């Protein structure tokens, strides 16, 4: 037997022994309680949870001494799930086995599968948005003075920073209630109410106001237009004269002046709260709408009732004569 044949046989024997040893020590196993750490930039987002425990991780091991079981210990495995930084808003991000980064893995071990098959991470990106404030309403003092708040700064936009789930849903920011004992000054600083002090920051955190004073007064308004019945009503007025209405109001000079401008939405209307059917009504009360939400009271309405009202179903009314200057609109009672 020549030297070449001997070498060939030796190589074949070595390969056989290597394959036999490799077959003996290669197998698959299921590991439990392997931790996966979620890696993310805490300056950009909040996540939940920030780590997982995989119930079952199937691995293939090769070239490992069967007598040595250290490679099965959970501490020998350090897996990382890295969240991308270009996420938007809030939502859930799913990781599969192929998405996991292997920071530490025993030599000779490869990952095959895991249960659960995916890991879901809830993320909430940190954002900054400009928000308006809700202006404090006019304050009526015991001596009859009305205090009006005017911004002492050019802008009332507040920079709100925090999780998207909180910041994006915010409308106007609330202010603390003013201390009446401080309203005898020419200005006041009001703190902005933080909706979530642990997670949200406000810049600035307070707003300065100038305080303007005026006394309550009264003013009369003539020839207030009447609103017709709402469009969605199936009742119509028939042969009913709608008179000119005179309204007297009490409030601050600012509000009373605004209500007297051509752009005012001050209107009179019939109070149909108790009217549900067509028919002849001896009288229906008159109300007014278009007033500010607070600070203005109705002193008197003349006339305060309309008499001899005839209402018919829309399909049965033979003739409907809208009154001159009347506006068809659904009133918002004050």
C-alpha positions as CSV (number, residue, x, y, z in Angstrom):
1,X,0.0,0.0,0.0
2,X,1.6,3.2,-1.1
3,X,1.8,6.4,1.0
4,X,-1.0,8.1,-0.8
5,X,-3.5,5.4,-0.1
6,X,-2.5,5.4,3.6
7,X,-3.0,9.1,3.9
8,X,-6.4,8.8,2.2
9,X,-7.6,6.1,4.6
10,X,-6.3,8.2,7.6
11,X,-8.3,11.2,6.4
12,X,-11.4,9.1,5.9
13,X,-11.1,7.6,9.4
14,X,-10.6,11.1,10.9
15,X,-13.7,12.4,9.1
16,X,-15.7,9.4,10.3
17,X,-14.6,9.9,13.9
18,X,-15.3,13.6,13.7
19,X,-18.8,13.0,12.3
20,X,-19.5,10.3,14.9
21,X,-18.4,12.6,17.8
22,X,-20.4,15.5,16.3
23,X,-23.5,13.4,16.0
24,X,-23.2,12.2,19.6
25,X,-22.9,15.8,21.0
26,X,-25.3,17.6,18.6
27,X,-29.0,17.8,19.5
28,X,-31.8,20.3,20.2
29,X,-33.1,21.3,23.6
30,X,-35.8,23.6,25.1
31,X,-34.7,26.2,27.5
32,X,-37.0,28.1,29.9
33,X,-37.2,31.6,31.4
34,X,-34.7,33.3,29.0
35,X,-34.9,37.1,29.4
36,X,-35.0,39.5,26.5
37,X,-34.1,43.1,27.3
38,X,-35.8,45.8,25.2
39,X,-33.3,48.4,24.2
40,X,-34.5,51.9,23.4
41,X,-33.7,55.6,23.7
42,X,-35.5,56.8,26.9
43,X,-35.1,60.4,25.7
44,X,-37.2,59.6,22.7
45,X,-39.9,57.3,24.0
46,X,-41.5,55.3,26.8
47,X,-42.0,51.6,26.4
48,X,-43.9,48.8,28.2
49,X,-42.7,46.3,29.0
50,X,-38.9,46.9,28.9
51,X,-38.1,43.2,29.2
52,X,-39.6,39.8,28.4
53,X,-39.3,36.3,29.7
54,X,-39.5,33.8,26.9
55,X,-41.4,30.7,28.1
56,X,-39.6,28.3,25.9
57,X,-36.6,28.9,23.7
58,X,-35.6,26.0,21.4
59,X,-31.9,25.8,20.6
60,X,-29.5,23.6,18.8
61,X,-26.2,22.8,20.4
62,X,-23.2,21.2,18.8
63,X,-19.8,20.3,20.0
64,X,-20.7,20.6,23.7
65,X,-19.8,18.2,26.4
66,X,-23.0,16.5,27.4
67,X,-21.8,16.3,31.0
68,X,-21.5,20.1,31.2
69,X,-24.9,21.7,31.7
70,X,-23.8,25.2,32.4
71,X,-24.8,26.2,28.9
72,X,-28.4,25.6,29.8
73,X,-28.5,28.3,32.5
74,X,-30.6,31.4,31.7
75,X,-27.8,33.6,32.7
76,X,-25.7,32.3,29.8
77,X,-28.1,34.0,27.3
78,X,-28.4,37.7,26.8
79,X,-30.9,38.6,24.1
80,X,-31.7,42.2,23.1
81,X,-34.7,43.6,21.2
82,X,-33.7,47.0,19.8
83,X,-36.5,49.4,19.0
84,X,-36.0,51.7,16.0
85,X,-35.8,55.4,16.7
86,X,-38.0,56.6,13.8
87,X,-41.3,55.4,15.3
88,X,-44.3,57.9,15.3
89,X,-47.0,58.6,17.8
90,X,-48.0,55.6,19.9
91,X,-48.6,51.9,19.1
92,X,-47.2,48.4,19.3
93,X,-44.0,47.0,17.8
94,X,-43.6,43.3,17.2
95,X,-40.3,41.4,17.4
96,X,-39.8,38.0,15.8
97,X,-36.9,35.6,16.6
98,X,-34.9,36.9,13.7
99,X,-35.2,40.5,15.1
100,X,-33.4,39.6,18.3
101,X,-29.8,40.6,18.8
102,X,-27.5,38.1,20.5
103,X,-25.3,39.9,22.9
104,X,-24.2,36.8,24.7
105,X,-24.8,33.2,23.5
106,X,-22.9,30.1,24.5
107,X,-20.4,28.8,21.9
108,X,-21.9,26.1,19.8
109,X,-25.5,27.1,20.4
110,X,-27.9,28.4,17.8
111,X,-31.5,29.6,18.2
112,X,-34.2,27.6,16.4
113,X,-37.6,28.9,17.7
114,X,-39.3,30.5,20.7
115,X,-42.7,30.6,22.4
116,X,-44.4,33.0,22.2
117,X,-43.4,33.4,18.5
118,X,-43.5,37.2,18.7
119,X,-42.9,39.9,21.4
120,X,-45.1,43.0,21.4
121,X,-43.8,46.2,22.9
122,X,-46.1,49.2,23.5
123,X,-44.3,52.4,22.7
124,X,-45.2,56.0,23.3
125,X,-43.0,58.6,21.6
126,X,-42.1,61.8,23.4
127,X,-43.2,64.9,21.6
128,X,-43.4,68.7,22.0
129,X,-46.5,70.7,20.9
130,X,-47.7,74.2,21.3
131,X,-50.9,74.5,23.2
132,X,-53.3,77.3,24.0
133,X,-54.5,78.2,27.5
134,X,-58.1,78.6,28.6
135,X,-58.5,82.2,29.6
136,X,-59.9,83.0,33.0
137,X,-63.4,84.3,33.0
138,X,-64.2,87.7,34.2
139,X,-64.5,88.0,38.0
140,X,-67.2,90.0,39.7
141,X,-66.0,91.5,43.0
142,X,-68.3,92.1,46.0
143,X,-68.2,95.9,45.4
144,X,-69.6,95.4,41.9
145,X,-66.3,95.8,40.0
146,X,-65.7,93.4,37.1
147,X,-62.2,92.2,36.6
148,X,-61.0,91.3,33.1
149,X,-57.8,89.4,32.4
150,X,-55.6,90.6,29.6
151,X,-52.4,88.9,28.5
152,X,-49.2,90.7,29.6
153,X,-47.1,88.7,27.1
154,X,-47.3,88.7,23.3
155,X,-48.3,85.0,23.1
156,X,-50.2,82.5,25.3
157,X,-48.8,79.5,23.5
158,X,-47.3,76.9,25.9
159,X,-44.7,74.4,24.9
160,X,-45.9,71.0,26.2
161,X,-43.4,68.1,26.2
162,X,-44.2,64.5,27.2
163,X,-45.6,61.2,25.9
164,X,-47.6,61.5,22.7
165,X,-50.6,59.7,24.3
166,X,-51.0,62.6,26.7
167,X,-49.7,65.7,24.8
168,X,-51.5,65.1,21.5
169,X,-54.9,64.7,23.2
170,X,-54.6,68.0,25.2
171,X,-56.8,70.8,24.1
172,X,-56.6,74.2,25.9
173,X,-54.6,74.1,29.2
174,X,-56.4,75.0,32.4
175,X,-55.2,77.8,34.7
176,X,-55.4,77.8,38.5
177,X,-58.3,79.6,40.0
178,X,-57.3,83.2,40.7
179,X,-57.1,84.3,44.4
180,X,-59.7,87.0,44.8
181,X,-57.5,88.7,47.4
182,X,-54.9,89.3,44.8
183,X,-57.2,91.0,42.3
184,X,-56.7,94.4,43.9
185,X,-53.4,94.7,42.0
186,X,-52.7,95.8,38.4
187,X,-51.4,92.3,37.4
188,X,-51.3,88.7,38.5
189,X,-49.4,85.6,37.6
190,X,-51.4,82.4,37.3
191,X,-49.9,78.9,37.3
192,X,-50.8,76.5,34.5
193,X,-52.3,73.2,35.7
194,X,-50.0,70.4,34.6
195,X,-52.1,67.4,33.5
196,X,-49.4,64.9,34.4
197,X,-46.5,66.4,36.4
198,X,-44.6,63.1,36.4
199,X,-44.4,62.8,32.6
200,X,-45.2,66.2,31.2
201,X,-43.3,69.5,31.3
202,X,-44.7,73.0,30.6
203,X,-42.7,75.9,29.3
204,X,-43.5,78.4,30.6
205,X,-45.3,77.0,33.7
206,X,-47.2,80.2,34.4
207,X,-48.7,83.2,32.6
208,X,-48.9,86.9,33.5
209,X,-52.1,88.9,33.1
210,X,-52.9,92.5,33.4
211,X,-56.1,93.2,35.4
212,X,-58.6,95.7,34.0
213,X,-61.6,96.9,36.1
214,X,-65.0,98.1,35.1
215,X,-68.3,98.3,37.0
216,X,-71.4,96.3,36.1
217,X,-73.9,98.2,34.1
218,X,-77.1,97.8,32.2
219,X,-78.0,98.4,28.6
220,X,-81.2,98.0,26.5
221,X,-81.2,96.6,23.0
222,X,-84.0,97.4,20.5
223,X,-85.4,95.5,17.6
224,X,-83.8,92.1,18.4
225,X,-84.3,89.7,15.5
226,X,-86.5,86.7,16.0
227,X,-85.4,83.2,15.2
228,X,-87.9,81.0,13.3
229,X,-88.4,77.4,14.4
230,X,-85.4,75.1,13.9
231,X,-85.1,73.5,10.4
232,X,-85.5,70.0,11.9
233,X,-88.8,70.9,13.4
234,X,-92.0,69.6,11.7
235,X,-94.0,72.5,13.1
236,X,-94.4,75.9,11.4
237,X,-95.9,79.2,12.5
238,X,-99.2,80.1,10.8
239,X,-100.6,83.6,10.7
240,X,-98.6,84.7,13.8
241,X,-97.2,88.2,14.0
242,X,-93.7,88.3,15.6
243,X,-93.3,91.7,17.3
244,X,-90.1,93.7,17.8
245,X,-88.4,92.6,20.9
246,X,-86.6,94.8,23.4
247,X,-84.0,93.3,25.8
248,X,-82.3,94.8,28.8
249,X,-79.1,93.1,29.9
250,X,-76.7,93.5,32.9
251,X,-73.0,92.9,32.6
252,X,-69.6,94.5,32.2
253,X,-69.2,97.3,29.7
254,X,-66.9,95.1,27.6
255,X,-69.6,92.5,27.1
256,X,-72.5,95.0,26.7
257,X,-70.5,96.8,24.0
258,X,-69.8,93.6,22.1
259,X,-73.5,92.7,22.1
260,X,-74.4,96.0,20.6
261,X,-72.1,95.6,17.5
262,X,-73.5,94.6,14.1
263,X,-71.7,91.3,14.4
264,X,-73.6,90.4,17.6
265,X,-75.6,87.1,17.5
266,X,-78.1,88.3,20.1
267,X,-81.5,86.9,19.1
268,X,-85.0,86.3,20.5
269,X,-86.8,83.0,20.1
270,X,-89.9,81.2,21.3
271,X,-89.4,78.8,24.1
272,X,-90.7,75.6,22.5
273,X,-89.6,73.3,25.4
274,X,-93.1,72.4,26.4
275,X,-94.5,72.4,22.8
276,X,-94.6,69.0,21.2
277,X,-97.8,69.0,19.1
278,X,-99.5,71.3,16.5
279,X,-102.3,73.4,17.8
280,X,-103.4,76.8,19.0
281,X,-101.5,78.2,21.9
282,X,-102.7,81.1,24.1
283,X,-99.1,82.2,24.8
284,X,-95.5,81.1,24.5
285,X,-92.6,82.7,26.4
286,X,-89.8,84.6,24.7
287,X,-86.2,83.8,25.4
288,X,-82.9,85.3,24.2
289,X,-79.7,83.5,23.0
290,X,-76.3,84.6,21.7
291,X,-75.1,85.8,25.1
292,X,-71.6,85.1,26.5
293,X,-71.3,81.9,28.5
294,X,-71.0,83.8,31.7
295,X,-71.0,87.4,33.0
296,X,-74.2,88.7,31.3
297,X,-77.7,88.4,32.8
298,X,-81.1,89.1,31.3
299,X,-82.9,91.9,33.2
300,X,-86.1,92.0,31.1
301,X,-87.6,91.0,27.8
302,X,-90.4,93.0,26.3
303,X,-92.7,91.4,25.3
304,X,-91.8,88.4,27.4
305,X,-94.7,86.3,25.9
306,X,-96.2,86.0,22.4
307,X,-100.0,85.4,22.5
308,X,-102.3,83.5,20.1
309,X,-99.7,81.3,18.5
310,X,-100.9,78.9,15.8
311,X,-98.7,75.9,15.0
312,X,-99.3,73.4,12.2
313,X,-97.5,70.4,10.9
314,X,-95.2,71.3,8.0
315,X,-97.0,69.1,5.5
316,X,-100.4,70.4,6.4
317,X,-99.7,74.1,6.6
318,X,-101.2,75.9,3.6
319,X,-99.2,79.0,3.9
320,X,-96.2,80.0,5.9
321,X,-95.1,83.7,6.0
322,X,-91.7,84.2,7.5
323,X,-91.4,87.5,9.4
324,X,-89.1,90.2,7.9
325,X,-85.7,90.0,9.4
326,X,-86.2,86.6,11.0
327,X,-83.4,84.1,10.8
328,X,-84.0,80.3,10.5
329,X,-81.6,78.8,13.0
330,X,-81.6,76.5,16.0
331,X,-81.2,78.7,19.1
332,X,-78.8,78.0,21.9
333,X,-80.8,79.1,25.0
334,X,-79.1,81.2,27.7
